[in-house]
Amino acid sequence: MVTHRTSLTLPKPRRAAPTWAAAPIGLLTGCPFHDVRAKLCAAGLRPTRQRIALGWLLFAKGDRHLTAENLQEEAQASHVSISLATIYNSLNQFTQAGLLREIAIDGSRTYFDTNVSDHHHFLIEDSNVLIDIPRVGVDIEGLPQPPAGKSIAGVDVIIRLRDEPSL
């Protein structure tokens, strides 16, 4: 008996897939696209391809602190082509939607925190690394009274750390 093998030829797509979609699965690790899409929709953001790709990179690794430049490096390493301006715009949109928390350090460096719960931070000065401190770990009693007609909206504590001098 003779068997014939036939090969199935698929038609070529009409347009090229976006750069981030063409990245091998091994390079983009993290939340499945549908989870990111649902997270964006729940926050009232339209799930564009770029937002989904950035959301995947942002939320895949749990709670962490990133700058826009850190996120751009991760995007490039994952073969996600996206401009720094678009990253800044998306990070600001995610922050306004409540998906991220913005942490400004000395007005010169801005971090975006994927943990939006009420908590504080250690800042390791020589490496510019932020580490979460649970809210219960910091006593903020004894704050001064706000001016008349004002109320305290929140208290953000950043405790700066450096290596102890060696003897």
C-alpha positions as CSV (number, residue, x, y, z in Angstrom):
1,M,0.0,0.0,0.0
2,V,1.3,3.4,-1.0
3,T,0.7,6.4,1.2
4,H,0.9,9.9,0.0
5,R,1.9,12.7,2.2
6,T,0.5,16.1,1.4
7,S,1.7,19.3,2.9
8,L,-0.7,22.0,4.0
9,T,0.2,25.4,2.8
10,L,-1.2,28.3,4.8
11,P,-2.0,31.6,3.1
12,K,0.4,34.4,4.0
13,P,-1.1,37.0,6.3
14,R,-2.1,40.3,4.7
15,R,-0.1,42.4,7.1
16,A,2.9,41.7,9.3
17,A,2.3,40.9,13.0
18,P,3.3,43.7,15.4
19,T,6.9,43.5,16.6
20,W,5.9,42.6,20.2
21,A,3.6,39.8,19.0
22,A,6.3,38.2,17.0
23,A,8.6,37.8,20.0
24,P,9.1,34.1,21.0
25,I,7.1,33.1,24.0
26,G,10.3,32.3,25.9
27,L,11.3,36.0,25.7
28,L,8.0,37.4,27.1
29,T,7.4,35.7,30.4
30,G,4.6,36.6,32.8
31,C,0.9,37.2,32.9
32,P,-1.1,35.7,30.0
33,F,-2.4,38.4,27.6
34,H,-6.1,37.8,28.6
35,D,-5.2,38.6,32.3
36,V,-3.5,41.8,31.3
37,R,-6.4,42.7,29.0
38,A,-8.9,42.1,31.8
39,K,-6.8,44.2,34.2
40,L,-6.7,47.1,31.7
41,C,-10.4,46.9,31.0
42,A,-11.3,46.8,34.7
43,A,-9.2,50.0,35.2
44,G,-11.1,51.7,32.3
45,L,-8.2,51.6,29.9
46,R,-8.5,50.5,26.3
47,P,-6.3,47.4,25.9
48,T,-4.1,48.5,23.0
49,R,-1.3,46.2,21.8
50,Q,1.3,48.5,23.4
51,R,-0.5,48.6,26.8
52,I,-1.0,44.9,26.8
53,A,2.7,44.3,26.0
54,L,3.8,46.8,28.7
55,G,1.3,45.4,31.2
56,W,2.7,41.9,30.6
57,L,6.2,43.1,31.3
58,L,5.1,45.2,34.3
59,F,2.8,42.8,36.2
60,A,4.4,39.5,35.3
61,K,7.0,39.5,38.1
62,G,4.9,40.5,41.1
63,D,5.4,43.6,43.2
64,R,8.4,45.6,42.1
65,H,9.7,49.1,41.4
66,L,10.6,50.3,37.9
67,T,11.7,53.4,36.1
68,A,10.5,54.1,32.6
69,E,14.1,53.4,31.5
70,N,14.1,50.0,33.3
71,L,10.9,49.1,31.5
72,Q,12.3,50.1,28.2
73,E,15.4,47.9,28.7
74,E,13.1,45.0,29.6
75,A,11.0,45.7,26.5
76,Q,14.0,45.7,24.3
77,A,15.3,42.5,25.8
78,S,12.0,40.9,25.0
79,H,12.0,42.3,21.5
80,V,9.1,44.6,22.2
81,S,9.6,47.7,20.1
82,I,8.2,50.7,21.9
83,S,9.4,54.3,22.3
84,L,10.4,55.8,25.7
85,A,7.7,58.5,25.2
86,T,5.0,55.9,24.8
87,I,6.3,54.1,27.9
88,Y,6.1,57.3,29.9
89,N,2.6,58.0,28.6
90,S,1.4,54.4,29.4
91,L,3.0,54.5,32.9
92,N,1.2,57.8,33.6
93,Q,-2.1,56.4,32.3
94,F,-1.6,53.2,34.4
95,T,-0.9,55.4,37.5
96,Q,-4.0,57.6,36.9
97,A,-6.1,54.4,36.5
98,G,-4.8,53.1,39.9
99,L,-2.7,50.2,38.5
100,L,0.6,51.7,39.5
101,R,1.9,54.0,42.3
102,E,4.3,56.8,41.4
103,I,7.2,57.4,43.7
104,A,9.3,60.5,43.1
105,I,12.7,60.6,44.7
106,D,14.3,64.1,45.1
107,G,12.4,65.3,42.1
108,S,15.1,63.7,39.9
109,R,14.1,60.0,39.7
110,T,10.6,58.6,39.4
111,Y,9.8,54.9,40.1
112,F,6.5,53.1,39.4
113,D,5.4,50.6,42.0
114,T,3.2,47.7,41.0
115,N,2.1,47.3,44.6
116,V,-0.6,50.0,45.0
117,S,-1.4,49.1,48.6
118,D,-0.6,51.5,51.5
119,H,3.1,50.9,52.3
120,H,6.4,52.7,52.6
121,H,9.9,52.2,51.2
122,F,13.6,51.8,52.0
123,L,15.8,53.4,49.4
124,I,19.3,52.0,49.1
125,E,21.2,55.1,48.1
126,D,24.2,53.7,46.3
127,S,22.2,51.5,44.0
128,N,18.9,53.4,43.9
129,V,16.9,50.3,44.8
130,L,13.6,50.6,46.5
131,I,12.4,47.9,49.0
132,D,8.8,47.7,50.3
133,I,8.1,48.2,54.0
134,P,4.7,47.1,55.2
135,R,2.5,49.9,56.5
136,V,2.5,48.3,60.0
137,G,6.3,48.5,60.0
138,V,6.3,52.3,60.3
139,D,4.7,54.2,63.2
140,I,3.4,57.6,61.9
141,E,1.7,58.8,65.0
142,G,2.3,62.3,66.3
143,L,2.1,64.0,62.9
144,P,1.5,67.8,63.0
145,Q,-2.0,69.1,62.6
146,P,-2.7,70.2,59.0
147,P,-3.6,73.8,58.3
148,A,-7.3,74.9,58.8
149,G,-9.5,73.5,56.0
150,K,-7.0,70.8,55.0
151,S,-6.8,67.1,55.9
152,I,-3.9,64.6,55.5
153,A,-4.5,62.6,52.3
154,G,-1.6,60.2,52.9
155,V,1.9,59.8,54.3
156,D,4.7,58.4,52.2
157,V,7.8,57.4,54.1
158,I,11.1,56.7,52.3
159,I,13.9,55.6,54.6
160,R,17.3,56.0,53.0
161,L,19.9,53.3,53.6
162,R,23.7,53.2,52.9
163,D,26.4,50.7,53.8
164,E,27.9,51.2,57.2
165,P,31.5,52.4,57.1
166,S,34.0,49.6,57.4
167,L,36.3,49.7,60.3
